[in-house]
Amino acid sequence: MAEPPLSPLGAFARQHDPDRYLAAIFAPPAKREAFFALIAFNHELARAREAASTQIATLIRLQWWRDAVAEAAEGRPARRHEVAGPLHAAITSGALEAAALAALVDAREVEAEPEGIPTREAFGAFLRAGAGGMALAAARLLEAPDAALPLVQRLGALQGLAGVLRSVPAHAAQGRCLLPHDALAEAGLTAEAVIAEPARAEPLRRALAEEGAATLAKARAEALPRAALPAVLPVVLASRDLARIAAGRPVPHPRGLGDRLALMLRGLRGRA
């Protein structure tokens, strides 16, 4: 039987988060629209800081989404928005948990803080709550067993690490730096120095990528239920990105055929 045509929400997910979109293709067909809604929601949260010029403006955008989630949980009408509408449907149907979505909103507030992320410990907490929380929400949507969720969150956090390291130049262009201040200080840097000249962070980026790649290799060796696979499949790409950054090589954007095939082959084999 032929696959149904891609929905507008699926097209949105493919355009704005192609890595997670490719992973969502491996979800059961009945779960895909809710998965696309989750991906789109996560993209809108990421845009909150990118599209705002001040901390207050970022927090207002995040509050808008927090309210949209709460209203859906209370059974109130959906907001008129291309993502809020499908998200509302996924929450009211029980496919997505409002509490997990609200936690994703909370995780993004760190990005609005003008002082940045002070310590490695705080950086780890940010990754676990953000990208790790996104993976958890996806795994719960897919009805992965509870025993798998700690591994899912660790893998998601490592995907988030790859994303932060990949985005150091882009973040600098936006006037921000998400690298932890204590790690910057150990490298003789400040967030302001990285924003002014992102190339100065290259040795630190490479060191963090090497550390992350080793941790990710160990985590990927652990057994993962197949039901949870689509939630963490982007770590295939994170692994490749961390290896590139550690070796001082650029990460292609947009992704090439090799990256896409690597993810799809692992998905077909049922392994992250």
Residue pairs with C-beta under 8 A, 6 or more apart in sequence:
6 14
7 33
7 36
8 82
9 33
9 36
9 37
9 40
9 82
9 83
9 86
10 21
10 32
10 33
10 36
12 36
12 40
12 43
12 82
12 83
13 20
13 21
13 24
13 35
13 36
13 39
13 40
13 43
14 21
16 39
16 40
16 43
17 39
17 40
17 42
17 43
18 254
18 255
19 234
19 237
19 255
19 263
20 39
20 42
20 234
21 36
21 39
22 233
22 234
22 260
22 263
22 264
22 267
23 230
23 231
23 232
23 233
23 234
23 263
23 267
24 32
24 35
24 36
24 39
24 230
25 32
25 230
25 267
26 229
26 230
26 233
26 267
27 35
27 141
27 142
27 230
28 142
31 95
31 141
31 142
33 86
33 90
34 90
34 93
34 95
34 96
34 141
35 138
35 141
35 142
35 230
36 86
37 83
37 86
37 87
37 89
37 90
37 96
38 87
38 90
38 96
38 101
38 134
38 137
38 138
38 141
40 83
40 86
40 87
41 65
41 83
41 87
41 101
41 104
42 104
42 134
43 83
44 65
44 83
45 62
45 65
45 104
45 105
45 108
46 108
47 61
48 58
48 61
48 62
48 65
48 108
48 111
48 112
49 58
49 108
49 111
49 112
49 174
49 176
50 174
51 61
52 58
52 60
52 61
52 112
55 112
55 113
55 114
58 111
58 112
59 109
59 112
62 105
62 108
62 109
62 112
65 84
65 105
66 102
66 105
68 79
68 81
68 84
68 87
68 88
69 87
69 91
69 98
69 101
69 102
69 105
70 98
70 102
71 77
71 78
71 79
71 88
72 78
72 87
72 88
72 91
72 92
72 98
73 91
73 98
75 92
78 84
78 85
78 88
78 89
79 85
79 88
87 96
87 101
90 96
91 97
91 98
91 101
95 141
96 137
96 141
97 137
97 140
100 133
100 136
100 137
100 140
101 137
103 129
103 133
104 129
104 130
104 133
104 134
104 137
106 129
107 126
107 129
107 130
107 133
108 130
110 117
110 122
110 126
110 130
111 176
111 178
116 176
116 177
116 178
116 181
116 191
117 123
117 126
117 178
117 179
117 180
117 181
118 180
118 181
118 182
119 180
119 181
119 182
120 180
120 182
120 183
122 180
123 178
123 179
123 180
123 183
124 157
126 160
126 178
127 157
127 158
127 160
127 161
127 164
128 153
128 154
128 156
128 157
130 160
131 156
131 157
131 159
131 160
131 161
131 163
132 152
132 153
132 154
132 156
132 157
132 160
133 153
133 156
134 156
135 152
135 153
135 155
135 156
135 157
135 159
135 231
135 232
136 149
136 152
136 153
136 156
136 231
138 230
138 231
139 148
139 149
139 152
139 227
139 228
139 231
139 232
140 149
141 231
142 227
142 228
142 230
142 231
143 227
144 152
144 225
144 227
144 228
144 231
145 225
145 227
145 228
148 224
148 225
148 227
148 228
151 219
151 222
151 224
151 228
152 224
152 228
152 231
152 232
154 219
155 216
155 219
155 220
155 224
155 232
155 235
155 272
156 231
156 232
156 235
158 212
158 215
158 216
158 219
158 235
158 238
159 232
159 234
159 235
159 237
159 238
161 208
161 212
161 238
161 242
162 209
162 212
162 237
162 238
162 239
162 241
162 242
162 245
163 238
164 171
164 178
164 179
165 205
165 208
165 209
165 212
165 241
165 242
165 245
166 241
166 245
166 251
167 178
168 177
168 179
168 194
168 198
168 201
168 205
169 198
171 177
171 178
171 195
172 194
172 195
172 196
172 198
175 195
176 191
176 195
177 184
177 191
177 194
177 195
177 201
179 191
179 194
179 201
179 204
179 208
181 190
181 191
183 204
183 208
184 190
184 191
184 193
184 194
184 201
184 204
187 201
187 203
187 204
187 207
189 200
189 201
189 204
193 200
194 200
194 201
202 248
205 245
206 245
206 246
206 247
206 248
209 241
209 242
209 243
209 245
209 246
210 242
210 246
212 242
213 239
213 242
213 243
213 246
216 235
216 238
216 239
216 242
217 239
219 235
220 235
220 239
220 272
224 232
224 271
224 272
226 270
229 267
229 270
229 271
229 272
230 267
232 272
233 263
233 266
233 267
233 272
234 263
235 272
236 262
236 263
236 266
236 272
237 255
237 259
237 262
237 263
240 259
240 262
241 251
244 250
244 251
245 251
252 259
266 272
